[in-house]
Amino acid sequence: MKRLLFTLLTLSLVGTTFADEGMWLPSLIAGRIDDMRSKGFRLTAEDIYSVNKASMKDAVVLFNGGCTGEIVSPEGLLLTNHHCGYGAIQSHSSVEHDYLTHGFWARSRAEELPNEKLYVRILVRMEEVTDRIASGEQPEALIRAAEAEGTGYKASIEQMYYGNQQFLFVYEQFDDVRLVGAPPSSIGKFGGDTDNWIWPRHTGDFSVFRIYADRNNRPAAYSPDNVPYRPKRHFVISVKGIREGDFTMIYGFPGNTQEYILSDAVDYVVNRADPDKIAIRTGRLDLIAAAQASDPALRIHYAAKHANIANAWKKWQGEQLGLSRTRSVETKRQCERDFQLWADRHPEYAGLLSAMKAEYARMLQPYYAYEITRETLGTLPTAYSNEERSDELFERCRPTEQALFRHAFASYAAYCPEPYRIPEFLDGVAAAGSTEAYADQVFDGLWQRTDTTAIVRLDKAKKRMLNHITWLLGTTSLRNPTSKRLNELYAHYIKGLREWDTVRAFYPDANLTLRVAYGTVSGYEYADGEYHTPQTTLDGIIAKDNPEIYDYDIPQALRDLYASKDYGRWGISVDGRRTVPVCLLATNHTTGGNSGSPVLNGRGELVGINFDRTWRSTMSDIAFDPAICRNIAVDIRYVLFVIERIGGAGYLLDEMTLR
């Protein structure tokens, strides 16, 4: 009875079977179809994935190795996030043609801009090869044979469940991908870092590309003779809109999750690593923010640096808060205790948890030193370039740069465990008389170029220590058990878990392979008595609009449309007012790599483009809580509204299938 009660408790807490957790392999999705249909899906497993006929998988692309995109026309038109296309947009921008600030819209195919090294991959097929490899076939031979099957084919063998299963993934890679359109950054990045990980959200995070192929529709390097790619399948776009409770499905390439790691690793994240890294970054951000507040020019100068530091800093806070609120450490500990009771009766698993915990005990302290070293000394410049020195702001940056050195040295001395402190650092502090004096000495030599050997020597010593810890642990990541010993233990552990818990629906951790996640459009209770609805509108953009703040300074055209209420077919009525839908919230399980993923309704029609999670949802990389974990998407109607009414590129809609 205790075993049954705990299983039910675990299911209710982390949503393993009955809630919306899971990143499912599309080739095995038939096992989830009944549950999907109970939530509102109206198609079949073969509509999602098929090797015999065109299916949804043929309209989903891996965009440039780190994002997802979706094909939305029979002529290879592609949608992804603005932040995924940012590098391409930036590469074409100049003072004369500032596409980042003002946006870009090709008025014809001839104006679509090629992008060097930008590629997309479309999955041809995936197949399990566990037995073939076990019988002696070499993975390299399987990959070579698969790549020889077609022009532009790329293949890889990916591990699932820590190597308990191996799958061969075969892709068709297209290297001629051209920029078609992008909104101004004041739409594509509206809210900037301030709104990052936050709901309500009002960001039009999308960009438009087109895939080109040779005249036989095969992948080819860029050529003026190439023609738009003719896909096997493209997504129909629903302009009907969404309502709370509607089925949603994400089809994309989630990058990395760690759902099965032990409580030891989660406890380390929640109670040690995240709090200390947050504290260190808070100090850095405070110093930079003070400089920005003192001088408008410094505000701009440090904007990118502030945003880069704040991104993970903000994510860690949400992750820590979410994991603490759901008592994820204790939940995992209870699960491990119950597993051990079962394992005691199965000799092949009896000592497994003890071995895993012993390995974590060996690894935690040096890995903490690794993280602290990178968060402190690893953030310091080893040189200022001639370009930086020629900037008129250079000398005005000196107090802030010096303060950052002092903060890094002090944080390293305060947090890094003594056995892993760099000897050269300790010697420098001893010779200078204090940590602050040593920081000033190293900084002054670097700034004035009178003694750069001090920073170079310290940097080399830092790298030696990091390399030593990496050698000691056999990995550079504690969250992803990639060390040989831990991977072996986890492979055995996952096998045991699946034998022990026959109720739980297990899915493999994300590893940038194509997955299906599904759930519903849903708001959530952010705080006691504070319910967040799952839809935002143009009214919220106007409420945030502020020409004096870069991240909230919207295009005048958007203000004019709001004033006139001339929204055309994209206008909706909300509580008696005329407005335009902007973003939506759903319960789909997502992570990095899902940026740009299509959000689909129960008929497989495109209703949005995924781009973020809510703050506390960042915990879902480790533990999914259906009460608070939400993904954020830009409503496809806002995408079409911006293309047509802001970009003046309504002709693009003519090649889409709108329903």
C-alpha positions as CSV (number, residue, x, y, z in Angstrom):
1,M,0.0,0.0,0.0
2,K,2.8,2.4,0.8
3,R,4.4,1.7,-2.6
4,L,1.1,2.4,-4.4
5,L,0.5,5.6,-2.4
6,F,4.0,6.9,-3.2
7,T,3.6,6.1,-6.9
8,L,0.4,8.0,-7.0
9,L,2.0,10.9,-5.1
10,T,4.9,11.0,-7.5
11,L,2.7,11.0,-10.5
12,S,0.7,13.9,-9.2
13,L,3.8,15.9,-8.4
14,V,5.8,15.4,-11.5
15,G,3.2,14.5,-14.0
16,T,4.8,11.3,-15.4
17,T,1.7,9.8,-16.9
18,F,-1.4,11.8,-16.5
19,A,-0.2,15.4,-17.0
20,D,1.6,17.1,-19.8
21,E,5.2,16.0,-19.1
22,G,7.2,14.3,-21.8
23,M,9.4,14.7,-24.9
24,W,8.4,11.7,-27.0
25,L,10.2,10.1,-29.9
26,P,8.0,10.6,-33.0
27,S,8.6,7.1,-34.4
28,L,7.1,5.6,-31.1
29,I,4.3,8.2,-30.8
30,A,1.7,5.5,-31.4
31,G,2.0,4.6,-27.7
32,R,0.8,8.1,-26.8
33,I,-2.0,8.6,-29.3
34,D,-4.8,7.5,-27.0
35,D,-3.7,10.0,-24.4
36,M,-3.3,12.7,-27.0
37,R,-6.7,12.0,-28.4
38,S,-8.3,12.2,-25.0
39,K,-6.8,15.7,-24.8
40,G,-8.1,16.8,-28.1
41,F,-5.8,15.5,-30.9
42,R,-7.7,14.6,-34.0
43,L,-5.1,12.9,-36.2
44,T,-3.2,9.7,-36.3
45,A,0.3,8.6,-35.3
46,E,1.2,8.3,-39.0
47,D,0.1,11.9,-39.5
48,I,2.8,12.8,-37.0
49,Y,5.6,10.5,-38.2
50,S,5.8,8.3,-41.3
51,V,8.5,7.0,-43.6
52,N,6.0,5.8,-46.2
53,K,4.1,9.0,-46.8
54,A,4.4,12.8,-46.1
55,S,3.9,13.6,-42.5
56,M,4.3,16.4,-40.0
57,K,8.0,15.5,-39.5
58,D,8.7,16.6,-43.1
59,A,7.6,20.2,-42.2
60,V,9.9,20.5,-39.1
61,V,13.5,21.5,-39.5
62,L,16.6,21.7,-37.2
63,F,17.6,25.3,-37.8
64,N,21.3,25.8,-37.8
65,G,22.1,23.2,-35.2
66,G,20.4,24.8,-32.2
67,C,16.9,25.9,-32.9
68,T,13.8,24.6,-34.6
69,G,11.8,25.9,-37.6
70,E,8.7,25.0,-39.5
71,I,7.9,25.0,-43.3
72,V,4.7,27.0,-44.0
73,S,4.4,27.0,-47.8
74,P,4.8,24.7,-50.8
75,E,7.7,26.9,-51.8
76,G,10.0,26.3,-48.8
77,L,9.0,29.3,-46.7
78,L,10.2,28.9,-43.2
79,L,9.4,30.4,-39.8
80,T,11.6,30.4,-36.7
81,N,12.4,32.7,-33.8
82,H,13.9,36.2,-34.3
83,H,16.6,35.3,-31.8
84,C,17.4,32.1,-33.8
85,G,17.8,34.2,-37.0
86,Y,19.5,37.0,-35.2
87,G,23.0,36.2,-36.4
88,A,21.8,36.1,-40.0
89,I,19.9,39.4,-39.6
90,Q,22.9,41.0,-37.9
91,S,25.3,39.8,-40.7
92,H,23.4,41.7,-43.3
93,S,23.0,44.8,-41.2
94,S,25.1,48.0,-41.6
95,V,24.7,51.7,-40.7
96,E,23.1,52.2,-44.1
97,H,20.8,49.1,-43.8
98,D,20.2,48.5,-40.1
99,Y,17.9,45.5,-40.4
100,L,18.2,44.8,-36.7
101,T,16.6,48.2,-35.8
102,H,14.3,48.7,-38.7
103,G,13.5,45.1,-39.8
104,F,13.9,43.6,-43.3
105,W,11.4,42.5,-45.8
106,A,12.3,41.1,-49.2
107,R,9.9,42.4,-51.9
108,S,10.7,39.7,-54.3
109,R,12.6,36.4,-54.5
110,A,15.6,38.3,-56.0
111,E,15.9,40.3,-52.7
112,E,16.0,37.3,-50.4
113,L,19.5,37.3,-48.8
114,P,21.8,34.2,-48.8
115,N,23.5,33.3,-45.5
116,E,26.9,31.7,-45.4
117,K,27.1,28.6,-43.1
118,L,23.4,28.7,-42.3
119,Y,21.7,25.4,-42.8
120,V,18.6,23.4,-41.9
121,R,18.1,19.6,-41.6
122,I,14.9,17.7,-42.2
123,L,14.6,14.2,-40.7
124,V,14.3,11.5,-43.3
125,R,13.9,8.7,-40.8
126,M,14.9,7.4,-37.4
127,E,15.3,3.8,-36.5
128,E,16.4,1.8,-33.5
129,V,19.7,0.1,-34.0
130,T,20.3,-1.3,-30.5
131,D,20.2,-4.9,-31.5
132,R,22.3,-4.3,-34.7
133,I,25.1,-2.7,-32.7
134,A,24.9,-5.4,-30.0
135,S,25.3,-8.0,-32.8
136,G,28.5,-6.4,-33.9
137,E,27.7,-3.8,-36.5
138,Q,29.9,-0.8,-36.2
139,P,28.1,2.6,-35.6
140,E,30.5,4.3,-38.1
141,A,29.5,1.8,-40.8
142,L,25.8,2.4,-40.2
143,I,26.3,6.1,-40.4
144,R,28.3,5.9,-43.7
145,A,25.7,3.6,-45.3
146,A,22.9,6.0,-44.3
147,E,24.7,9.1,-45.6
148,A,25.3,7.3,-48.9
149,E,21.5,6.9,-49.5
150,G,20.9,10.4,-50.8
151,T,22.4,13.8,-51.7
152,G,23.1,16.0,-48.7
153,Y,22.3,13.2,-46.2
154,K,23.8,13.5,-42.7
155,A,23.4,10.8,-40.1
156,S,24.2,10.2,-36.4
157,I,23.6,7.6,-33.8
158,E,22.1,9.0,-30.6
159,Q,21.9,7.3,-27.2
160,M,18.6,7.1,-25.3
161,Y,18.2,6.2,-21.6
162,Y,22.0,6.5,-21.1
163,G,22.8,4.0,-23.8
164,N,20.1,1.4,-23.1
165,Q,18.9,2.1,-26.6
166,Q,20.6,3.6,-29.7
167,F,18.8,5.3,-32.6
168,L,20.0,6.1,-36.1
169,F,18.9,9.5,-37.2
170,V,19.1,10.3,-40.9
171,Y,18.7,13.9,-42.1
172,E,18.6,15.8,-45.4
173,Q,20.7,19.0,-45.0
174,F,20.0,22.1,-47.0
175,D,22.8,24.7,-47.1
176,D,21.1,27.4,-49.2
177,V,18.8,29.2,-46.7
178,R,17.9,32.8,-47.4
179,L,16.6,35.6,-45.2
180,V,13.1,36.7,-46.3
181,G,11.9,38.9,-43.5
182,A,12.4,40.0,-39.9
183,P,10.5,42.5,-37.8
184,P,12.3,45.4,-36.1
185,S,14.0,44.3,-32.9
186,S,11.6,46.5,-31.1
187,I,9.0,43.8,-32.0
188,G,11.2,40.7,-32.3
189,K,13.0,41.4,-29.0
190,F,10.3,43.6,-27.4
191,G,10.9,43.6,-23.6
192,G,14.6,42.5,-24.0
193,D,16.2,41.0,-20.9
194,T,13.7,42.6,-18.6
195,D,10.9,40.4,-19.9
196,N,13.1,37.3,-20.4
197,W,11.5,34.2,-18.8
198,I,8.5,36.4,-17.8
199,W,4.8,36.2,-18.3
200,P,2.8,38.2,-19.3
201,R,4.9,38.5,-22.5
202,H,4.5,40.6,-25.6
203,T,7.4,39.7,-27.9
204,G,7.0,39.1,-31.6
205,D,9.9,36.6,-31.6
206,F,9.9,35.4,-35.2
207,S,11.8,35.7,-38.5
208,V,11.2,34.4,-42.0
209,F,13.6,32.4,-44.2
210,R,13.3,30.3,-47.4
211,I,15.0,27.0,-48.2
212,Y,16.5,26.7,-51.7
213,A,17.5,23.5,-53.6
214,D,18.7,22.6,-57.1
215,R,16.3,22.2,-59.9
216,N,15.8,18.6,-59.0
217,N,14.8,19.6,-55.5
218,R,18.0,18.2,-54.0
219,P,20.3,20.0,-51.4
220,A,22.9,22.2,-53.1
221,A,25.4,24.9,-52.1
222,Y,24.2,28.5,-52.7
223,S,23.8,29.3,-56.4
224,P,21.7,32.0,-58.2
225,D,20.3,29.0,-60.2
226,N,18.8,27.4,-57.2
227,V,15.0,27.4,-56.8
228,P,12.7,27.4,-53.8
229,Y,12.5,24.0,-52.1
230,R,9.3,22.0,-52.6
231,P,8.7,20.2,-49.3
232,K,6.8,16.9,-48.9
233,R,4.7,18.7,-46.3
234,H,4.0,22.2,-45.0
235,F,1.9,23.3,-42.1
236,V,-1.5,24.7,-42.6
237,I,-2.0,27.9,-40.5
238,S,-5.0,28.3,-38.3
239,V,-6.3,31.9,-38.1
240,K,-9.2,30.8,-35.9
241,G,-7.2,31.3,-32.7
242,I,-7.0,29.4,-29.4
243,R,-8.9,29.2,-26.2
244,E,-7.9,28.0,-22.7
245,G,-8.1,24.3,-22.6
246,D,-7.4,23.7,-26.3
247,F,-5.0,20.9,-27.2
248,T,-1.5,22.0,-28.2
249,M,1.5,20.1,-29.5
250,I,5.1,21.1,-29.9
251,Y,7.2,19.4,-32.6
252,G,10.8,20.3,-32.4
253,F,14.4,19.6,-31.3
254,P,14.7,20.0,-27.5
255,G,18.4,20.3,-26.5
256,N,19.0,18.9,-23.1
257,T,17.2,17.7,-20.0
258,Q,18.2,15.7,-17.0
259,E,14.9,14.2,-15.7
260,Y,16.4,11.1,-14.1
261,I,19.4,12.5,-12.2
262,L,19.6,11.5,-8.5
263,S,18.6,13.7,-5.6
264,D,22.3,14.3,-4.9
265,A,22.7,16.2,-8.1
266,V,19.4,18.1,-7.6
267,D,20.3,19.0,-4.1
268,Y,23.6,20.3,-5.3
269,V,21.8,22.5,-7.9
270,V,19.1,23.8,-5.5
271,N,21.1,24.3,-2.3
272,R,24.6,25.0,-3.4
273,A,25.4,25.8,-7.0
274,D,22.5,27.9,-8.0
275,P,22.5,30.1,-4.9
276,D,26.2,30.8,-5.0
277,K,26.4,31.5,-8.7
278,I,23.3,33.8,-8.4
279,A,25.1,35.7,-5.6
280,I,28.3,36.0,-7.6
281,R,26.4,37.3,-10.7
282,T,24.3,39.6,-8.6
283,G,27.5,41.4,-7.6
284,R,28.6,41.7,-11.2
285,L,25.3,42.9,-12.3
286,D,25.1,45.5,-9.5
287,L,28.5,47.0,-10.6
288,I,27.5,47.1,-14.3
289,A,24.0,48.6,-13.5
290,A,25.6,51.3,-11.4
291,A,27.8,52.3,-14.3
292,Q,24.9,52.2,-16.7
293,A,22.8,54.4,-14.4
294,S,25.7,57.0,-14.2
295,D,26.2,57.6,-17.9
296,P,23.8,57.0,-20.9
297,A,26.8,56.1,-23.1
298,L,27.9,53.4,-20.5
299,R,24.3,52.1,-20.5
300,I,24.6,51.3,-24.1
301,H,28.2,50.1,-23.9
302,Y,27.4,47.5,-21.2
303,A,24.0,46.5,-22.5
304,A,25.0,43.3,-24.2
305,K,27.3,42.3,-21.3
306,H,24.5,42.9,-18.8
307,A,22.1,40.8,-20.8
308,N,24.5,37.9,-21.2
309,I,25.2,37.8,-17.5
310,A,21.5,38.2,-16.5
311,N,20.1,35.5,-18.8
312,A,21.4,32.5,-16.8
313,W,21.3,34.5,-13.5
314,K,17.5,34.9,-14.0
315,K,17.1,31.3,-15.1
316,W,18.9,29.9,-12.1
317,Q,16.6,31.9,-9.8
318,G,13.5,30.5,-11.4
319,E,14.9,27.0,-11.4
320,Q,15.9,27.2,-7.7
321,L,12.5,28.6,-6.8
322,G,10.5,26.0,-8.8
323,L,12.5,23.0,-7.5
324,S,12.3,24.3,-3.9
325,R,8.6,24.9,-4.1
326,T,7.8,21.4,-5.5
327,R,10.2,19.8,-3.0
328,S,11.9,18.0,-5.8
329,V,14.9,16.9,-3.8
330,E,12.7,15.1,-1.2
331,T,10.5,13.6,-3.9
332,K,13.5,12.1,-5.6
333,R,14.9,10.9,-2.2
334,Q,11.6,9.1,-1.5
335,C,11.6,7.6,-4.9
336,E,15.2,6.3,-4.3
337,R,14.3,4.9,-0.9
338,D,11.4,2.9,-2.5
339,F,13.5,1.8,-5.4
340,Q,16.1,0.5,-2.9
341,L,13.5,-1.6,-1.1
342,W,12.8,-3.2,-4.5
343,A,16.5,-3.4,-5.4
344,D,17.3,-5.2,-2.2
345,R,15.3,-8.2,-3.6
346,H,17.1,-8.0,-7.0
347,P,20.8,-8.6,-6.5
348,E,21.8,-7.0,-9.8
349,Y,20.5,-3.7,-8.5
350,A,21.1,-4.0,-4.8
351,G,24.3,-1.9,-4.6
352,L,23.6,0.4,-7.5
353,L,22.3,3.5,-5.6
354,S,25.2,3.2,-3.1
355,A,27.7,3.2,-5.9
356,M,26.0,6.2,-7.6
357,K,25.9,8.2,-4.4
358,A,29.6,7.4,-3.7
359,E,30.5,8.6,-7.2
360,Y,28.6,11.9,-6.5
361,A,30.3,12.3,-3.2
362,R,33.7,12.0,-5.0
363,M,32.6,14.5,-7.7
364,L,30.6,17.3,-5.9
365,Q,33.5,19.2,-4.3
366,P,35.8,19.4,-7.3
367,Y,32.9,20.1,-9.7
368,Y,31.8,23.0,-7.4
369,A,35.4,24.4,-7.6
370,Y,35.2,24.0,-11.4
371,E,31.9,26.1,-11.6
372,I,33.2,28.7,-9.2
373,T,36.4,29.2,-11.0
374,R,34.6,29.7,-14.3
375,E,32.1,32.1,-12.7
376,T,34.9,34.2,-11.2
377,L,38.3,34.1,-12.7
378,G,36.9,32.7,-16.0
379,T,35.0,36.0,-16.6
380,L,38.0,38.2,-16.7
381,P,39.6,39.6,-19.9
382,T,43.2,38.7,-20.6
383,A,43.6,41.7,-23.0
384,Y,41.8,44.8,-24.2
385,S,42.0,45.1,-28.0
386,N,43.3,48.1,-29.8
387,E,39.7,48.7,-31.0
388,E,38.5,48.8,-27.4
389,R,41.3,51.1,-26.4
390,S,40.5,53.5,-29.2
391,D,36.9,53.9,-28.1
392,E,36.3,57.3,-26.4
393,L,34.5,55.4,-23.6
394,F,37.6,53.3,-22.7
395,E,38.8,55.4,-19.8
396,R,35.3,56.0,-18.5
397,C,35.0,52.2,-18.2
398,R,38.1,51.9,-15.9
399,P,36.3,52.2,-12.5
400,T,33.8,49.5,-13.5
401,E,36.4,47.2,-15.0
402,Q,38.6,47.5,-12.0
403,A,35.6,46.8,-9.7
404,L,34.8,43.7,-11.7
405,F,38.3,42.4,-11.2
406,R,38.0,43.0,-7.4
407,H,34.7,41.3,-7.3
408,A,35.9,38.3,-9.2
409,F,39.0,37.9,-7.0
410,A,37.1,38.3,-3.8
411,S,34.4,35.9,-4.9
412,Y,36.9,33.3,-5.9
413,A,38.7,33.6,-2.6
414,A,35.4,33.3,-0.7
415,Y,33.7,30.5,-2.6
416,C,36.4,28.2,-4.1
417,P,37.2,25.2,-1.9
418,E,40.7,25.4,-0.5
419,P,42.1,22.2,-2.1
420,Y,41.3,23.5,-5.6
421,R,42.5,27.1,-5.3
422,I,45.1,28.0,-7.8
423,P,48.6,28.2,-6.2
424,E,49.5,31.2,-8.4
425,F,46.4,33.0,-7.0
426,L,47.3,32.2,-3.4
427,D,50.9,33.3,-4.0
428,G,49.8,36.6,-5.6
429,V,47.4,37.4,-2.7
430,A,50.2,36.7,-0.2
431,A,52.7,38.9,-2.0
432,A,50.3,41.8,-2.5
433,G,49.0,41.6,1.1
434,S,45.3,41.2,0.3
435,T,42.9,39.9,-2.4
436,E,41.9,43.5,-3.3
437,A,45.5,44.6,-3.6
438,Y,46.3,41.6,-5.8
439,A,43.3,42.3,-8.0
440,D,44.4,46.0,-8.4
441,Q,47.9,44.9,-9.2
442,V,46.8,42.5,-12.0
443,F,44.2,44.9,-13.4
444,D,46.6,47.9,-13.4
445,G,49.2,45.9,-15.3
446,L,46.6,44.9,-17.9
447,W,44.9,48.3,-18.2
448,Q,48.1,50.2,-18.6
449,R,49.9,47.4,-20.4
450,T,52.9,47.7,-18.0
451,D,52.7,44.1,-16.8
452,T,50.4,41.8,-18.8
453,T,52.4,38.8,-17.6
454,A,50.4,38.7,-14.4
455,I,47.0,38.2,-16.0
456,V,48.5,35.8,-18.6
457,R,50.2,33.7,-15.8
458,L,46.9,33.6,-13.8
459,D,44.9,32.7,-16.9
460,K,47.3,29.8,-17.7
461,A,47.1,28.6,-14.1
462,K,43.3,28.8,-14.2
463,K,43.2,26.7,-17.4
464,R,45.5,24.1,-15.8
465,M,43.2,23.8,-12.8
466,L,40.1,23.5,-14.9
467,N,41.8,20.8,-17.0
468,H,42.9,19.0,-13.9
469,I,39.4,18.9,-12.5
470,T,38.0,17.8,-15.9
471,W,40.6,14.9,-15.9
472,L,39.7,14.1,-12.3
473,L,36.0,13.9,-12.9
474,G,36.0,12.7,-16.5
475,T,33.4,15.2,-17.4
476,T,32.7,19.0,-17.6
477,S,29.0,18.6,-16.5
478,L,27.5,17.3,-13.4
479,R,23.9,17.7,-14.6
480,N,24.7,15.5,-17.7
481,P,26.3,12.4,-16.4
482,T,28.7,12.1,-19.3
483,S,31.6,10.6,-17.3
484,K,32.3,7.0,-18.2
485,R,31.6,5.7,-14.7
486,L,28.4,7.8,-14.1
487,N,27.1,6.9,-17.5
488,E,27.5,3.2,-16.9
489,L,25.8,3.6,-13.5
490,Y,22.9,5.6,-14.9
491,A,22.4,3.1,-17.8
492,H,22.0,0.4,-15.2
493,Y,19.8,2.6,-13.0
494,I,17.4,3.6,-15.8
495,K,17.1,-0.1,-16.8
496,G,16.2,-0.9,-13.1
497,L,13.7,2.0,-12.8
498,R,11.8,0.8,-15.9
499,E,11.7,-2.8,-14.5
500,W,10.6,-1.5,-11.0
501,D,8.0,1.1,-12.0
502,T,5.7,-0.3,-14.6
503,V,3.2,2.5,-14.2
504,R,5.4,5.4,-15.1
505,A,5.6,6.4,-18.7
506,F,9.3,6.9,-19.3
507,Y,10.7,9.1,-22.1
508,P,14.4,9.7,-23.0
509,D,16.1,12.9,-21.9
510,A,16.3,15.5,-24.6
511,N,19.4,15.4,-26.8
512,L,18.6,17.7,-29.8
513,T,16.7,15.0,-31.6
514,L,13.2,15.4,-32.9
515,R,10.5,15.1,-30.2
516,V,6.8,15.5,-29.7
517,A,5.4,17.3,-26.6
518,Y,1.8,17.9,-26.0
519,G,-0.5,19.6,-23.5
520,T,-3.2,22.4,-23.5
521,V,-3.5,26.2,-23.6
522,S,-3.5,27.1,-20.0
523,G,-2.9,30.0,-17.6
524,Y,-1.7,29.4,-14.1
525,E,-1.8,30.7,-10.5
526,Y,1.4,32.8,-10.3
527,A,0.8,33.6,-6.6
528,D,-1.9,33.4,-4.1
529,G,-5.0,35.0,-5.7
530,E,-3.1,36.0,-8.8
531,Y,-4.2,34.1,-11.9
532,H,-2.4,34.7,-15.2
533,T,-4.5,34.1,-18.3
534,P,-2.9,32.4,-21.3
535,Q,-3.3,35.1,-23.9
536,T,-1.7,38.6,-24.2
537,T,-2.7,41.3,-26.7
538,L,-1.6,44.5,-28.3
539,D,-3.0,46.5,-25.4
540,G,-0.2,45.1,-23.3
541,I,2.4,46.3,-25.7
542,I,0.9,49.8,-25.7
543,A,0.9,49.8,-21.9
544,K,4.6,49.0,-21.9
545,D,5.5,51.3,-24.8
546,N,8.2,53.8,-23.7
547,P,10.3,55.7,-26.4
548,E,12.9,56.4,-23.7
549,I,13.6,52.8,-23.0
550,Y,15.2,50.9,-25.9
551,D,13.6,47.5,-25.2
552,Y,10.1,49.1,-25.0
553,D,10.3,51.6,-27.9
554,I,7.9,50.2,-30.5
555,P,7.7,51.2,-34.1
556,Q,5.5,54.3,-34.8
557,A,3.5,52.2,-37.3
558,L,2.4,50.0,-34.4
559,R,1.2,53.0,-32.4
560,D,-0.6,54.3,-35.4
561,L,-2.4,51.0,-36.0
562,Y,-3.4,50.9,-32.4
563,A,-4.8,54.4,-32.5
564,S,-6.8,53.7,-35.6
565,K,-7.8,50.2,-34.6
566,D,-7.3,49.3,-38.3
567,Y,-6.3,45.7,-37.6
568,G,-8.1,44.2,-40.6
569,R,-8.6,40.4,-40.4
570,W,-6.3,40.1,-37.4
571,G,-8.4,42.1,-35.0
572,I,-10.3,40.2,-32.2
573,S,-12.7,41.3,-29.5
574,V,-11.6,40.9,-25.9
575,D,-14.0,42.1,-23.2
576,G,-15.6,44.4,-25.7
577,R,-12.4,46.1,-26.9
578,R,-10.8,45.7,-30.3
579,T,-7.3,44.4,-30.2
580,V,-4.7,41.9,-31.7
581,P,-3.6,38.6,-30.0
582,V,0.2,38.6,-29.3
583,C,1.4,35.6,-27.2
584,L,0.0,32.5,-25.7
585,L,0.8,30.2,-22.8
586,A,0.6,26.3,-22.8
587,T,1.6,23.3,-20.7
588,N,4.0,21.8,-23.3
589,H,7.3,20.4,-22.0
590,T,10.0,22.4,-23.7
591,T,13.7,23.4,-23.2
592,G,16.5,25.0,-25.2
593,G,16.4,23.9,-28.8
594,N,12.6,24.2,-28.8
595,S,13.1,27.8,-29.8
596,G,11.2,28.3,-33.1
597,S,9.2,25.0,-32.7
598,P,5.7,24.9,-34.2
599,V,2.8,25.0,-31.8
600,L,0.0,23.0,-33.3
601,N,-3.6,22.5,-32.5
602,G,-5.6,19.3,-32.4
603,R,-5.9,19.3,-36.2
604,G,-2.1,19.7,-36.7
605,E,-2.5,23.3,-37.8
606,L,0.0,26.0,-36.8
607,V,-1.2,28.3,-34.0
608,G,2.0,29.7,-32.7
609,I,5.8,29.7,-32.6
610,N,7.4,28.6,-29.3
611,F,10.2,30.9,-27.9
612,D,10.5,30.7,-24.1
613,R,9.3,29.4,-20.8
614,T,8.0,31.1,-17.7
615,W,10.5,31.9,-14.9
616,R,9.8,29.0,-12.6
617,S,9.3,26.6,-15.6
618,T,13.1,26.5,-16.0
619,M,12.9,23.7,-13.4
620,S,11.4,21.5,-16.1
621,D,14.9,20.5,-17.3
622,I,15.1,18.5,-14.1
623,A,11.6,18.0,-12.9
624,F,8.3,18.9,-14.6
625,D,5.5,20.4,-12.5
626,P,2.2,20.6,-14.4
627,A,0.9,23.3,-12.0
628,I,3.5,25.9,-12.9
629,C,5.5,24.7,-16.0
630,R,4.5,26.7,-19.0
631,N,5.9,27.3,-22.5
632,I,5.5,30.7,-24.2
633,A,4.7,31.2,-27.9
634,V,4.0,34.0,-30.2
635,D,0.5,33.7,-31.5
636,I,0.6,33.0,-35.3
637,R,-2.0,35.7,-35.8
638,Y,0.4,38.3,-34.5
639,V,3.1,37.0,-36.8
640,L,0.8,37.4,-39.8
641,F,-0.4,40.8,-38.6
642,V,3.2,42.1,-38.3
643,I,4.2,40.6,-41.7
644,E,1.2,42.2,-43.4
645,R,0.5,45.4,-41.6
646,I,4.0,46.4,-40.3
647,G,6.3,44.8,-42.9
648,G,4.0,45.4,-45.9
649,A,4.9,41.9,-47.0
650,G,1.4,40.6,-47.3
651,Y,2.3,38.8,-50.5
652,L,4.1,36.2,-48.3
653,L,0.7,35.2,-46.9
654,D,-0.5,34.4,-50.4
655,E,1.7,31.4,-50.6
656,M,0.7,30.1,-47.2
657,T,-2.3,27.9,-46.5
658,L,-4.6,29.8,-44.1
659,R,-7.5,28.1,-42.5
